[in-house]
Structure formats: structure tokens, C-alpha cells
């Protein structure tokens, strides 16, 4: 008589365990070698996680409700702006293409007041 109920309870417990394992597995993050993660939490402040020299930690637990995370690439970032309308000193119209490469040297460096 209680065998059907017992089987239902075991299925619910197994489902809860599977969901808990998936949540725990998703919250553990290993930082790839070409990225840096800056994690800000309310109690611990700002921490850097990457695989560069001098930074020991390259994996962490991330709780999205309590922490904010910024993912920064450590490789060269290409920024290309095509056909910017410009004028020379005699007000003649011409167009130019701009291409620049950025490389993040210090991911945790604070932002200056004039850059905000």
C-alpha cells in the first residue's frame, strides 16, 4: 500500500539531489587562461582571479545574488570604426577608418574619477 508513495518520495529526493548538484556545479568557475575575472562581493570586497603570474587564484565559487562579476579578456582587443565622417581645416569632407588594439595590463586597477 505504501510502496507507491515510498517510490514517489524517493523520486522527489533524487530530483532534489540532482538539482542541488547542478546548482553547485554551475556556481564553481575555473577561469580560462585568456580571461580575468574581477569578483566583487559585499563582505570580501574586490578580488581578481586569472592565470597570470603573481595571481594565485584561478578558480572560485560564484553566487550571482551576492556577487557581481566582470569578465575581462587578456588578449588584444581590436576595435574598428569604419567611415567616420570628418572635415579638414578647410572644412573639406572626407571619411576615415580607425583601428586600434587594446590590451588590459592590470584588470583590478581602480577607475579614475575623470574616466567615469
Sine and cosine of phi, psi and omega as CSV:
sin_phi,cos_phi,sin_psi,cos_psi,sin_omega,cos_omega
0.00,0.00,-0.66,0.75,-0.02,-1.00
-1.00,-0.05,0.02,1.00,-0.05,-1.00
-0.92,0.40,-0.62,0.78,0.04,-1.00
-0.92,0.39,-0.65,0.76,0.04,-1.00
-0.92,0.38,-0.63,0.77,0.00,-1.00
-0.91,0.41,-0.64,0.76,0.05,-1.00
-0.90,0.43,-0.64,0.77,0.04,-1.00
-0.90,0.44,-0.66,0.75,0.02,-1.00
-0.90,0.43,-0.66,0.75,0.05,-1.00
-0.90,0.45,-0.63,0.78,0.02,-1.00
-0.91,0.41,-0.65,0.76,0.04,-1.00
-0.90,0.43,-0.69,0.72,0.02,-1.00
-0.89,0.46,-0.68,0.73,0.02,-1.00
-0.89,0.45,-0.65,0.76,0.03,-1.00
-0.90,0.43,-0.66,0.75,0.03,-1.00
-0.90,0.44,-0.66,0.75,0.02,-1.00
-0.91,0.42,-0.68,0.74,0.01,-1.00
-0.90,0.44,-0.68,0.74,0.03,-1.00
-0.90,0.43,-0.66,0.76,0.03,-1.00
-0.89,0.45,-0.66,0.75,0.02,-1.00
-0.90,0.43,-0.64,0.77,0.02,-1.00
-0.91,0.41,-0.66,0.75,0.02,-1.00
-0.90,0.43,-0.68,0.73,0.01,-1.00
-0.92,0.40,-0.65,0.76,0.00,-1.00
-0.92,0.40,-0.58,0.81,0.01,-1.00
-0.96,0.29,-0.46,0.89,-0.06,-1.00
-0.99,0.11,-0.25,0.97,0.04,-1.00
-1.00,0.01,0.83,-0.56,-0.09,-1.00
-0.86,-0.50,0.78,-0.63,0.13,-0.99
-0.96,-0.29,0.82,-0.57,-0.10,-1.00
-0.98,0.20,0.80,-0.60,0.07,-1.00
-0.91,0.42,0.37,-0.93,-0.07,-1.00
-0.91,0.42,-0.37,0.93,-0.04,-1.00
-0.99,-0.16,0.26,0.96,-0.01,-1.00
-0.74,-0.67,0.35,-0.94,0.16,-0.99
-0.77,-0.64,0.70,-0.71,0.02,-1.00
-0.92,-0.40,0.81,-0.58,0.09,-1.00
-0.96,-0.28,0.90,-0.43,-0.06,-1.00
-0.94,-0.35,0.79,-0.61,0.01,-1.00
-0.90,-0.43,0.84,-0.55,0.08,-1.00
-0.84,-0.54,0.33,-0.94,-0.06,-1.00
-0.93,0.37,-0.63,0.78,-0.10,-1.00
-1.00,0.00,-0.52,0.85,-0.11,-0.99
-0.97,-0.25,-0.10,1.00,0.02,-1.00
0.98,0.18,-0.56,-0.83,-0.09,-1.00
-0.98,-0.21,0.76,-0.64,0.03,-1.00
-0.74,-0.67,0.56,-0.83,0.00,-1.00
-0.95,-0.30,0.71,-0.70,0.07,-1.00
-0.78,-0.62,0.89,-0.46,0.07,-1.00
-0.30,-0.95,0.06,-1.00,-0.05,-1.00
-0.97,-0.24,0.31,0.95,0.06,-1.00
-0.97,0.24,0.29,-0.96,0.04,-1.00
-0.90,0.43,0.63,-0.78,0.02,-1.00
1.00,-0.04,-0.28,0.96,0.05,-1.00
-0.96,-0.28,0.89,-0.46,-0.12,-0.99
-0.99,0.15,-0.60,0.80,-0.15,-0.99
-1.00,-0.02,0.77,-0.64,0.06,-1.00
-0.77,-0.64,0.19,0.98,0.08,-1.00
-0.55,-0.83,0.50,-0.87,-0.06,-1.00
-0.35,-0.94,0.26,-0.97,0.11,-0.99
-1.00,-0.09,0.77,-0.63,-0.03,-1.00
-0.89,-0.45,0.87,-0.50,0.08,-1.00
-0.95,-0.32,0.96,-0.30,-0.12,-0.99
-0.87,0.49,-0.49,0.87,-0.03,-1.00
-0.96,0.29,-0.58,0.81,-0.09,-1.00
-0.99,-0.17,-0.26,0.97,-0.10,-1.00
-0.77,-0.64,0.49,-0.87,0.14,-0.99
-0.91,-0.42,0.58,-0.82,-0.09,-1.00
-0.74,-0.68,0.70,-0.71,0.11,-0.99
-0.90,-0.45,0.81,-0.59,0.01,-1.00
-0.98,-0.21,0.88,-0.48,-0.04,-1.00
-0.90,-0.43,0.74,-0.67,0.06,-1.00
-0.97,0.24,0.63,-0.78,0.02,-1.00
-0.99,-0.17,0.06,1.00,0.03,-1.00
-1.00,-0.10,0.10,-1.00,0.04,-1.00
-0.92,0.38,0.75,-0.66,0.03,-1.00
-0.96,-0.28,0.83,-0.56,0.00,-1.00
-1.00,-0.09,0.78,-0.63,0.09,-1.00
-0.89,-0.46,0.84,-0.55,-0.03,-1.00
-0.79,-0.62,0.79,-0.61,0.04,-1.00
-0.87,-0.50,0.88,-0.48,-0.05,-1.00
-0.99,-0.14,0.58,-0.81,0.16,-0.99
0.80,0.60,0.88,0.48,0.09,-1.00
-0.99,0.14,0.84,-0.54,0.03,-1.00
-0.96,0.27,0.83,-0.55,-0.03,-1.00
-0.75,-0.66,0.17,-0.99,0.09,-1.00
-0.69,-0.72,0.60,-0.80,0.06,-1.00
-1.00,0.08,-0.14,-0.99,-0.10,-0.99
-0.93,0.37,-0.36,0.93,0.07,-1.00
-0.99,-0.10,0.25,0.97,0.05,-1.00
0.92,0.40,0.41,0.91,0.09,-1.00
-0.98,0.17,0.70,-0.71,-0.04,-1.00
-0.99,0.16,0.62,-0.78,0.16,-0.99
-0.41,-0.91,0.23,-0.97,0.00,-1.00
-0.86,-0.50,0.51,-0.86,-0.01,-1.00
-0.66,-0.75,0.45,-0.89,0.11,-0.99
-0.95,-0.31,0.69,-0.73,0.00,-1.00
-0.88,-0.48,0.72,-0.69,0.06,-1.00
-0.67,-0.74,0.78,-0.62,0.05,-1.00
-0.66,-0.75,0.37,-0.93,0.01,-1.00
-0.87,-0.50,0.73,-0.68,0.03,-1.00
-0.91,-0.40,0.58,-0.81,0.10,-1.00
-0.69,-0.72,0.83,-0.56,-0.02,-1.00
-0.99,0.16,0.89,-0.46,-0.02,-1.00
-1.00,0.03,-0.74,0.67,-0.02,-1.00
-0.80,-0.60,0.98,-0.18,-0.09,-1.00
-0.92,0.38,-0.38,0.92,-0.09,-1.00
-0.98,-0.19,0.07,1.00,-0.01,-1.00
-0.87,0.49,0.75,-0.66,-0.03,-1.00
-0.92,0.38,0.47,-0.88,0.00,-1.00
-0.98,0.19,0.71,-0.70,0.00,-1.00
-0.96,0.28,0.38,-0.92,-0.03,-1.00
-0.88,0.47,-0.61,0.79,-0.07,-1.00
-0.97,0.23,-0.20,0.98,0.00,-1.00
-1.00,-0.01,-0.13,0.99,-0.06,-1.00
-0.98,0.20,0.00,0.00,0.00,0.00
